[in-house]
Amino acid sequence: MKAFFLAMALLAGAGAAHAQDAFTPAQRDAIRALLVETLRARPELVLEALQTLEQRQEAEARGAARQALKDRQREIYEDAANPVAGNPQGRTVLVEFFDYRCPYCKQMHGPMNSLLAADADLRIVRKDLPVLGPASVAASRAALAARAQNKYPALHDALMGFRGQLDEAAVFRIAGEVGLDIARLRRDMESPEIGAQLQRNAALAQALQFNGTPAYVIGDALVPGAVDLATLRSLIAEARAKR
């Protein structure tokens, strides 16, 4: 066992690019033979090595996310291009990354509204993260473009409440139902500013290690995935206590 890990350490220390120079041909053959012999006798070592690698990668990802949370506060909380719900001056801030076609985001829409109704100090920053294809992008662009007609809240709620197949045609149908001028909406959706906003949101989500939707930032907590209302309330209380 010790010999196996010594061989692994030697190879790792040498690095793939320099392995040819680090060992003589005879030494390389001996190390390979040792590895092969050990793995034949103890194949479970492969799984152990993979688990160790996965744990290391997860720890590195968590560290990178914590650093991004620290370094990108202004982008997380103060990007004026992102719509805000609740109290615009609220000192308690919940940042939501979402996709209009994501069923879990839709499930969270009711709890989010419950939080807003019960908490006069809460500000929710909404960051579109359309990860589920072109129809998701169209929905996000339409919702953001609806701000120019003062219809963002109505379209946001309608899109989140829709339970059918949300394709581009459905987006425009729903937009018409809430009173938007569709011709103007189509023009506004092509705004370069909206495209840049979506790119910023995606880059920020990647930096925070959010690989899907929904995802939340609450105080110093990074929350990937849907959670229940009680958990959201608890996280908000914790954020307030640390303020």
N, C-alpha and C positions, 0 to 999 in steps of 0.2 A: 504493500500500500504506500509506504513512504517513498519507495523508489518510483512509483507511478507519479506521485505528485511532484517529486523532484524533477522528473523528466518533463512534466508539463511546465513547471516553473522555468526550466532551462530554455524550453522552446519559446515561452512567452517573453522571457527576458531578452532573448536574442531578437525576436520580432521577425515577421515573415520576410521583410525586405533585406535583412542582414543575416538570415540563417545560413546562407551559403558561406559567408566569411567567418561566422562565429564558431563553427565546428568543422573538423576534418570529415571527409567522407566516411571514414570508419566510425567516428563518433555519431554522426547522423544515423547511420545504419543501426548502431547499437541502441540509440534512443527510440527509433521506430520499432525495433524488435521488442523492446521493453514495453512500449505502449500497447502494441498488438497483443503480446502475451498477457498483459494485465487485464486488458479489456475482454479478452476471451474468457478469462477466469472470473472476472467481476464486471459483467456488462452493466450492472446497476450504477456503476460509476459514471456512465454517460449521462444518466438521468440526474444524478447528483450534481454533476458539472453544469448541466443545463439549468437546473434549479438555482444554483449559485449565481450563474450568469444573469438569469432573469431577475433575481433579487437585487443584484448589483445595479442592473439597468433601471429597475423601478426606483431604487434609492436615488440614483442620479437624476431621474426624471422629476422626482419630488423636490429635490434640491434646486433644480433649474426652475421649476414652477414657483417655489418660494422666493427665489431671487427675482423672477419676473414680477411677482406681486409687489415686491419691495421697490423695484426700479421703475415700474410703469404705472404708478398711482394716478398721475394726471390722465393718462390715456384710458385707464380703467374707469375712472369716476367722472372725468370732466370733459369728455369729448362731446361738444355741443351738437354734433351731427346725430347723435343717438337720441331717440325719443325718451322722454321721462314721464313716468306715471306717479301719481300720488302728490306729495308735497314737494314742489320744486326746490324749496329751501330746507327740506328735511335733513336732519343731521345723521339719521340712520339710513344707510344706502345698501340696497340689494341690487346687484348687477346680474342680469339674466341673459344668457346666450340661448337662442331658440331658433327653430325652423318651423315654418307654418305647416309643413307636411309631416312633422314628427308627432306620432300619436301620444308620446309621453309628454311632450310640450303642451299638447291640447289638454291632457289630463291635469296638468299643473295650472292651467289658466284659472280654474275656479278657486283653488287655494290662494293663488296670487291675488285675485280680487278680494278674497276674504281678508287677507293681510291688509290690503289698502283700506278696506272699509273700517277696520278695527284700529288702525294705527295712524294717527294724524301726523306723526313725525317721520313716516317712512317715505323714502324716495326710491323708486325702482327705475334703474337705467336699463333700457332694452337694447340689446345688441343682436341684430339679425345675423344668424350664422347658417345660411342656406346650404346644407351639406347633402341634401337628398335629390340633387339633380336640377335640370333646367327649370322645371315647374316651381321648385322652391325658390330659385333665384328670381323668377318672375313675380312670385308672391311678395318677396321681400322688397323688390324694386317698386312694386305697386304701392305697398304700404308706406314706404318712405316717401314716394312721390305724392301720396295723398296729403302729406303735410302742407303742400302748397295750396290745397283747397280746404284746409282746416278740417280734414276728414280722417286724420290718422286714427284717433281712438275708435271711431265707428268701424273703419275697415279692419283694424287690428282685431277687435272683438269678433267681428263677423268671420274673419278668416280662421281664428282660433276655434270658433264655435262650429265651423263647417265640418260635417262628418262624412262627406262623400269623397270621391276621387278629386283631389284638388289639382287640376291641370290648369294650363294658362287660360283656357276658355272659361273655366269656373271662376278664376280670379277676376276676370273682367265682368262676368255676370254678377258676382257678389259686389264688385265695386259700383256697378250701376244701381244695384238695389239699395245701397247706402247713400246714393245721391251724388256720386262723383261724375264729373264730365269726362267721359272715357277718352275722347280725342285728346283732350289736354293731358290726361293721365298718361296716355301712351307716349306723348312727347316728353313729359317730365321724367318718366321712367328711364329714359336714355341719358339722363344727366351724368356727365363724368364725375360729378361730386358724389353721386350715389354709388357709382362703381368703386370709387376710391374708398368710400366709407365701408363697403362690404369687404374690400381687401384689407383694410385696417383691422376690422373685426376678426377676420380669419387669421391674420398674423398674430393678433393678440391671443386668440384662443389657442393657437399652436404654442405660443410661448408659455401659456399657463397649463399646458399639457391637457387641454380639453380636446378630446378626439371625437366628440359627438354632442348631441343635444338631448335634453336640456343640460345646462351647466350654470353654476352660480358662484358669485363671489360675495361673501358676507363678512365684513370685517377682515380678519386674517384667515378666514376659512375658505378653502377652495372645494366646491361641491360638484363633482361630476355625476350627472344622472338625476333622475327624479327622486324626490323625497316627500314625506308626508307633511301635512300642515304643522303638526306638533314639532317636527324637527326644524322646520323653518323658523317657527316662533322661538325655539330654544336657541338657535344660532343667532337670531336677531338680539335676543336678550344677552347672550354672551358678548356680542359685538358692543352693545351699549355699556356693559359692565367694564369693558376694557378701554372705553373712550376716555 
